[in-house]
């Protein structure tokens, strides 16, 4: 079993994430190969909260060009974590 810090990379602070925080949902950047059960355990361990639901999205990296070379940004995964009522994740800015 992997450590929780390898599964949850960061709490994403975006406009959408700020809107969802009022509904007890937080957006978390996670490892690409992590499943929902791993994400749930890691968030509960790191932030001492009760997770009700986890939804995930995989974003494929965009193709970019620098001069005449083509490259691709890395793929990444995010999870929408719904917490129990009255709980929240403290985000350090």
DASUL-V592547 format. One line per field, one symbol per residue. phi: phi as a letter, one per 40 degrees, with the letter a starting at -180 (. if undefined). A space follows every 10 residues. Layout:
# DASUL-V592547
phi->???
This chain:
# DASUL-V592547
phi->.cccccccca ccbbcccccc ccbgbbbbcb cccccccccc ccccccbfbb ccabbbbbbc cccbbbgbbb abcccabbbc bcbccgbabc bcb
